[in-house]
Amino acid sequence: MAKTEQENKTALTEFLLLGFRDIGNWRILLFFLFLLIYIVTMAGNILIIVLVVVDRHLHTPMYFFLVNLSCLETCYSSNILPLMLANLLSGGQGTISVTGCMTQYYFFGFLAVSECYLLAAMSYDRYVAICKPLLYLVLMNDRVCFQMVAGSWISGSLAINITIYLMSQLQFCDSGKINHFFCDFNPILKMSCSDTHMIKLLTTLLAAICSLPPFLLTLASYVSIISTIMGIPSVSGRQKAFSTCSSHLIVVATFYGTIMIVYMLPKTDALRHLNKIFSLFYTILTPLFNPLIYSLRNREVKKALKKVVAKLCVFESM
């Protein structure tokens, strides 16, 4: 008995990501589906970055934020999907070192917090454009936009650095099996044989600080936007105003809605099994939604795309 207990306390050097091992032959179909999503996500977001950079008509605050969101979503997908695809090919599960797991969680947390603040900045931009159009150029000047974007990235970095420092003090000696497709906070903590009460308390406080203010700012911005839109007398005017922010609202609702389901609802057995499915929305589908419904349906982006294609055709014909 003593020997078994000692073996159980042996420090782990790697984890086993269980992922989607229980879906049988559906793994191959899921692999090609996620591979397609990854290709479309990367191509769409990179295309947006290129279009905004090369077309000076898109050098506005809204598209400046959009480029940063596309960069973020590109990194977000690349942090999670490649390992998931590799594990799907190897039976639906795979091993990852403790260091690799911490690294994946670091970038996940960093990008998730940054996205919260970046979405809040984008909602404020739409609020000023629709509710205070005469002051738009004053309130959303280059300096303000740069500070908002820099603040988003710095907030993500500070929050996750504190969390990772606390997690690096833990010792892992459980079974090493993580019932998830990526290294998330709660599954990692379940592997620890150290006292985790303090880190749970501090990370809950950090999570509230990092997510609640941008969520409330986003919510307040859209309440004001919708109220202003409803006050526009013409139907066509209301439709035009709402079309500029409806796609952003879809992305925000999907991102925050699924995160709240995963991290705020009670950890019952029924919901624990659904966490993987809900996690797919904010880790995989939200980065896909950005180019599909937020940008490429935009008239100005389509116009910029046509210009680039026309220039390429002229270049090739020379």
C-alpha positions in Angstrom: 0.0 0.0 0.0 2.8 2.4 0.9 4.6 1.6 -2.3 1.5 2.3 -4.4 0.9 5.6 -2.6 4.5 6.6 -3.3 4.1 5.8 -7.0 0.9 7.9 -7.1 2.9 10.8 -5.7 5.6 10.6 -8.4 5.7 13.9 -10.2 4.3 13.8 -13.7 6.3 14.9 -16.7 3.5 14.6 -19.3 -0.3 14.6 -19.5 -2.7 12.5 -21.6 -5.2 14.6 -23.5 -8.2 12.3 -23.9 -9.8 14.6 -26.4 -12.4 12.8 -28.6 -11.3 9.2 -28.1 -14.8 7.9 -27.5 -16.3 8.8 -30.9 -15.1 5.8 -32.8 -15.0 6.1 -36.6 -16.3 9.6 -36.5 -12.8 10.7 -35.7 -11.8 10.8 -39.4 -14.8 12.9 -40.3 -14.1 15.2 -37.4 -10.5 15.5 -38.5 -11.4 16.7 -42.0 -14.1 19.0 -40.6 -11.6 20.7 -38.2 -8.9 20.7 -40.9 -11.3 22.6 -43.2 -12.2 25.0 -40.4 -8.6 25.6 -39.7 -7.7 26.3 -43.3 -10.7 28.7 -43.8 -10.0 30.4 -40.5 -6.3 31.0 -41.3 -7.0 32.0 -45.0 -9.9 34.3 -44.0 -8.1 36.1 -41.2 -4.8 36.5 -43.1 -6.8 37.8 -46.1 -8.4 40.5 -43.9 -5.0 41.6 -42.6 -3.6 41.8 -46.1 -6.6 43.8 -47.4 -6.5 46.3 -44.6 -2.8 46.8 -44.9 -2.8 47.4 -48.7 -6.0 49.4 -49.1 -5.6 52.9 -47.6 -9.4 53.3 -47.7 -9.5 50.7 -44.9 -7.1 52.7 -42.7 -9.8 53.6 -40.2 -10.2 52.8 -36.4 -12.8 50.0 -37.1 -10.4 48.2 -39.5 -7.4 48.8 -37.2 -9.2 46.9 -34.5 -10.3 44.3 -37.0 -6.7 43.6 -38.1 -5.7 43.1 -34.4 -8.7 40.8 -34.0 -7.7 38.8 -37.1 -4.1 38.5 -35.8 -5.4 37.3 -32.4 -7.8 34.7 -34.0 -5.0 33.4 -36.2 -2.8 32.8 -33.2 -5.8 31.4 -31.2 -6.6 28.8 -33.8 -2.9 27.8 -34.3 -2.5 27.3 -30.5 -5.2 24.7 -30.3 -6.2 23.1 -33.6 -2.9 21.6 -34.9 -2.5 19.5 -31.7 -6.1 18.5 -31.8 -5.8 17.4 -35.4 -2.7 15.4 -34.6 -4.5 13.7 -31.7 -7.5 12.9 -33.9 -5.2 11.0 -36.3 -3.6 9.1 -33.5 -6.7 7.6 -31.9 -8.4 10.7 -30.6 -6.0 11.2 -27.8 -2.3 12.1 -27.3 0.3 13.0 -24.8 1.7 16.5 -24.1 4.5 17.4 -21.7 3.7 19.4 -18.6 5.8 22.3 -20.1 3.9 22.1 -23.4 0.6 22.0 -21.6 1.5 25.1 -19.6 2.6 26.8 -22.8 -0.6 26.0 -24.5 -2.6 27.3 -21.6 -0.5 30.4 -21.4 -1.3 31.4 -25.0 -4.9 30.4 -24.6 -5.3 32.6 -21.5 -3.3 35.5 -22.9 -5.4 35.5 -26.2 -8.7 35.0 -24.4 -8.3 37.9 -22.1 -6.9 40.1 -24.9 -10.0 39.2 -27.0 -12.3 40.3 -24.2 -10.8 43.8 -24.1 -10.4 44.0 -27.8 -14.1 43.2 -28.4 -14.9 45.8 -25.8 -12.8 48.4 -27.7 -14.5 47.4 -30.9 -18.0 47.8 -29.3 -17.0 51.3 -28.0 -15.8 52.2 -31.5 -19.3 51.3 -32.9 -20.9 53.1 -30.0 -19.1 56.4 -30.9 -19.7 55.9 -34.6 -23.4 55.4 -34.2 -24.3 57.4 -31.1 -21.8 60.3 -31.3 -20.9 60.5 -35.1 -19.9 64.2 -34.9 -17.3 63.4 -32.3 -16.0 60.2 -33.9 -12.8 61.6 -35.3 -12.0 63.4 -32.0 -12.8 60.5 -29.7 -11.3 57.8 -31.9 -8.1 59.4 -33.0 -4.9 57.4 -33.8 -3.5 57.8 -30.3 -6.6 56.6 -28.6 -7.0 53.6 -30.9 -3.4 52.6 -30.3 -3.7 52.9 -26.5 -6.9 50.7 -26.5 -5.3 48.0 -28.6 -2.0 48.1 -26.6 -4.1 48.0 -23.4 -5.9 44.9 -24.6 -2.7 43.0 -25.3 -1.0 44.1 -22.1 -4.0 43.2 -20.0 -4.0 39.6 -21.4 -0.2 39.3 -20.7 -0.4 40.6 -17.1 -3.3 38.3 -16.2 -1.9 35.1 -17.6 1.6 35.8 -16.3 0.3 35.9 -12.7 -1.8 32.7 -13.3 1.1 30.8 -14.9 3.5 31.8 -12.0 1.0 30.4 -9.5 0.5 27.2 -11.6 4.3 26.7 -11.9 4.4 26.2 -8.1 2.1 23.1 -8.3 3.2 19.5 -8.4 1.3 17.1 -10.6 1.0 13.5 -9.5 -2.5 12.3 -10.4 -3.4 10.0 -13.2 -2.3 12.5 -15.8 -5.4 12.1 -17.8 -7.0 15.4 -19.0 -10.6 14.9 -20.2 -10.4 17.7 -22.8 -9.0 18.4 -26.2 -6.7 21.2 -25.0 -5.0 22.2 -21.7 -7.5 24.3 -19.8 -7.3 25.6 -16.3 -9.7 23.3 -14.4 -8.6 20.1 -16.0 -5.0 21.0 -15.2 -5.7 21.7 -11.6 -7.4 18.3 -11.2 -4.0 16.7 -11.9 -2.3 18.6 -9.0 -1.6 17.0 -5.6 -0.8 20.4 -4.2 -3.2 22.6 -2.3 -5.1 24.5 -5.0 -7.5 26.6 -2.9 -5.4 29.8 -3.0 -4.8 29.6 -6.8 -8.5 29.0 -7.4 -9.4 32.0 -5.3 -6.8 34.3 -7.0 -7.6 33.1 -10.5 -11.3 33.6 -9.9 -10.6 37.1 -8.8 -8.4 37.7 -11.9 -11.0 36.2 -14.2 -13.6 38.6 -12.7 -11.3 41.6 -13.2 -10.4 40.5 -16.7 -13.8 39.6 -18.1 -16.4 41.5 -16.1 -15.4 45.1 -17.0 -15.0 44.5 -20.8 -18.2 42.5 -20.8 -20.2 45.3 -19.0 -18.6 47.9 -21.4 -19.6 45.8 -24.4 -23.1 45.3 -23.0 -23.6 49.0 -22.2 -22.3 50.0 -25.7 -24.8 47.8 -27.4 -27.7 48.8 -25.2 -26.9 52.4 -26.2 -26.4 51.5 -29.9 -29.7 49.6 -30.1 -31.5 52.5 -28.3 -30.1 55.0 -30.7 -30.9 52.8 -33.7 -34.5 52.4 -32.6 -34.8 56.2 -32.5 -33.9 56.6 -36.2 -37.1 57.6 -38.0 -36.5 55.9 -41.4 -36.6 52.1 -41.7 -33.7 52.1 -44.2 -31.6 54.2 -41.8 -32.2 51.7 -39.0 -31.3 48.8 -41.2 -28.1 50.4 -42.3 -27.0 51.3 -38.8 -27.8 47.9 -37.4 -26.0 46.1 -40.2 -22.7 47.8 -39.2 -22.8 46.1 -35.8 -25.0 43.0 -36.0 -22.1 40.8 -37.1 -19.9 42.0 -34.2 -22.8 41.3 -31.9 -23.0 37.7 -33.1 -19.3 37.2 -32.4 -19.5 38.8 -29.0 -22.6 36.7 -28.0 -21.1 33.5 -29.2 -17.8 34.2 -27.4 -19.2 35.3 -24.0 -22.2 33.0 -24.0 -20.2 29.8 -24.4 -17.4 30.9 -22.0 -20.1 31.7 -19.3 -21.6 28.2 -19.8 -18.2 26.5 -19.4 -16.8 28.5 -16.5 -19.7 29.8 -14.5 -22.3 27.1 -14.4 -22.1 24.3 -11.7 -19.7 21.5 -12.5 -22.3 18.7 -12.7 -21.6 15.4 -14.5 -24.1 16.3 -17.3 -22.5 19.7 -18.0 -18.9 18.3 -17.6 -19.5 16.1 -20.7 -20.9 19.1 -22.6 -18.0 21.3 -21.8 -16.0 20.0 -24.7 -18.8 20.9 -27.1 -19.3 24.4 -25.7 -15.5 24.9 -25.7 -15.5 24.3 -29.4 -17.5 27.5 -29.9 -15.0 30.0 -28.3 -11.8 28.1 -29.3 -12.6 27.1 -32.9 -15.9 28.6 -34.2 -15.4 32.2 -33.0 -12.1 32.6 -35.0 -14.0 31.2 -38.0 -16.9 33.6 -37.6 -14.6 36.6 -37.7 -13.7 36.4 -41.4 -17.0 34.8 -42.5 -19.7 37.0 -41.0 -17.9 40.0 -39.6 -15.7 41.1 -42.4 -16.1 39.4 -45.8 -19.8 40.3 -45.9 -18.7 44.0 -45.4 -19.1 46.1 -48.5 -15.8 48.0 -48.1 -13.9 44.7 -47.6 -15.4 43.2 -50.7 -14.5 46.3 -52.6 -10.9 46.1 -51.4 -10.8 42.4 -52.3 -12.0 43.2 -55.9 -9.3 45.8 -56.2 -6.5 43.4 -55.1 -7.8 40.7 -57.5 -8.0 43.2 -60.4 -4.4 44.3 -59.7 -3.2 40.7 -59.6 -4.9 39.9 -62.9 -3.3 42.9 -64.5 0.1 41.9 -63.1 -0.2 38.4 -64.4 -1.3 39.5 -67.9 1.9 41.7 -68.3 
